[in-house]
Amino acid sequence: MTKQLMRVTTHDQLPSSTEVVVIGGGIIGVTAALTLAERNIPVVLIEKGSIGAEQSSRNLGWIRKTSRHAQDLPLAQAADELWQNMAKRVGLDVGYRQQGIMFLANTESLLAWHESWLNATATLAPGSRLLSNREIEERIPGGREKWAGALYTPSDGRAEPDIACSAISIAAMNKGATIIQQCAARTLSFSAGKISGVVTERGEIHCRQVLLAGGAWSRRFLGNTGVSLPTLPVICSVLRTTPMDGPTEIAVGAPDFSFRRHRDGGFIITQRGKVDAPITLDHLKIGWQHRQQFRTGRQYLNVRFGSHFFNDLRLARRWNSQQQTPFESVRTLNPEPNRQLNQDALNNLGRAWPIFSGACIAEDWAGVIDVTPDSLPVIDYVDSLPGLTIACGFSGHGFGTGPAAGQLAADLICQDTPIVDPAPYRFTRFH
Ligand SMILES: Cc1cc2nc3c(=O)[nH]c(=O)nc-3n(C[C@H](O)[C@H](O)[C@H](O)COP(=O)(O)OP(=O)(O)OC[C@H]3O[C@@H](n4cnc5c(N)ncnc54)[C@H](O)[C@@H]3O)c2cc1C
């Protein structure tokens, strides 16, 4: 089954030229396209499947500063402001609610870890604070566990991934962007050493600049040009309950579950302590660049060798503009959810807050996340391919920062003052 999301009607005809082509209609691509269109820059966004159908509709919708890498906090703060104004900006609901995020600690050592984040980022995450078990109970009544404490940020929030991208893409079109779905970018074309167009499955579109915002596919697209983006896939499984009473509107993360209210009154739940890590050929090629992550995060990874390896192996890694590409064979990455992990999440949550014991599952799904070696994205020019900017590798937390990341990419393209210092996102850090 495919993840439910709001579908958008877009344009049919691929123009023959434009100023900027955006590849990928996830949160990054659509916010970049909106920003460019608002600046009166001619822009065409091409999406191989449907707008928002991959990670950007499958995520939990958390918009958080809590526990974020200090270097990523300015982008998260900028994104907060953009999310707050998004409904007004796009003229449609995106489900944004500023109702706080809380990370529960079941041990003193985990609480100390949260405290060290708080101390290191005090000025960057104003309002974040530690809570005692009693303060947790006051905010989330009906619990059975005794927590060591929690890290809480009232100014964090959430939006609804199943509507946000679609709403933003409609606004981008209203501002003048052209958006084409079911149209894969195959290759880039060059003239006099600079980008001169994108060859798509529907023909070539000439342009001066390209933004690659292809999520988990970006590594494969760039690989065909000889550039290595060191991202590896992990798969995160999620479930949504039918509408039900719940203990809080705060989004809550514990070591082995998380939950937050969905706009229809149900809850979106995941096993926060585990993701599936299917081995692919890329693990053999660039796994060494992720060795630090494997060492520190091993307990979170369900490492598996199986069908994913062979399915991935069957997809081409090199092609020319005349050949059908993997982007046409796989319109939407739609991995099977790990139902055991989802059930574990529901059981763990039901033990902590018994009100969830009677929850009914309305929908479950999974999404493939593109993880970089330091879990920060790359938002930068590709020096060896003049005219190409990339914004990818959001490592499981790019929905929250998405609007600011898309704007940063647009700033780089326009050579405008960047919304935040782009230094943490330089591509050269991996070379
Ligand atoms: C289960 C799950 C939970 C998550 N929870 C959160 C959370 O709570 N908060 C948070 O901040 N982040 C979360 N994330 C991460 C977040 O969803 C991503 O970081 C973010 O959506 C990335 O957006 P994107 O635009 O880079 O990628 P995507 O949304 O994956 O979009 C990329 C698009 O590019 C298209 N594309 C690729 N190649 C081509 C091509 N050659 N031609 C045309 N189109 C192409 C794809 O079809 C796709 O639609 C979660 C992710 C998952 C999977």
The ligand as a Gaussian input file, in Angstrom:
#p B3LYP/6-31G(d) Opt

LIG

0 1
 C        9.918000       7.538000       8.733000
 C       10.621000       8.864000       8.725000
 C       10.503000       9.722000       9.826000
 C       11.097000      10.978000       9.796000
 N       10.816000      11.872000      10.786000
 C       11.235000      13.156000      10.677000
 C       10.815000      14.140000      11.601000
 O        9.989000      13.889000      12.490000
 N       11.313000      15.403000      11.471000
 C       12.190000      15.728000      10.478000
 O       12.662000      16.872000      10.451000
 N       12.562000      14.825000       9.550000
 C       12.099000      13.554000       9.611000
 N       12.448000      12.640000       8.662000
 C       13.348000      13.048000       7.576000
 C       12.659000      13.887000       6.534000
 O       11.495000      13.234000       6.067000
 C       13.638000      14.120000       5.385000
 O       14.870000      14.612000       5.879000
 C       13.095000      15.116000       4.365000
 O       11.772000      14.808000       4.014000
 C       14.002000      15.088000       3.137000
 O       13.371000      15.835000       2.121000
 P       13.960000      15.764000       0.647000
 O       13.197000      16.743000      -0.143000
 O       15.449000      15.871000       0.714000
 O       13.717000      14.252000       0.169000
 P       12.404000      13.485000      -0.323000
 O       11.208000      13.884000       0.401000
 O       12.757000      12.034000      -0.305000
 O       12.225000      13.995000      -1.805000
 C       13.117000      13.686000      -2.840000
 C       12.289000      13.608000      -4.113000
 O       13.152000      13.584000      -5.239000
 C       12.553000      12.771000      -6.233000
 N       13.615000      12.365000      -7.166000
 C       14.747000      11.683000      -6.872000
 N       15.496000      11.520000      -7.979000
 C       14.821000      12.103000      -8.996000
 C       15.097000      12.253000     -10.384000
 N       16.205000      11.766000     -10.947000
 N       14.193000      12.911000     -11.136000
 C       13.051000      13.448000     -10.573000
 N       12.758000      13.315000      -9.255000
 C       13.632000      12.661000      -8.474000
 C       11.972000      11.618000      -5.414000
 O       10.965000      10.923000      -6.121000
 C       11.454000      12.333000      -4.174000
 O       10.088000      12.672000      -4.272000
 C       11.907000      11.353000       8.676000
 C       12.039000      10.487000       7.595000
 C       11.386000       9.260000       7.602000
 C       11.499000       8.362000       6.398000

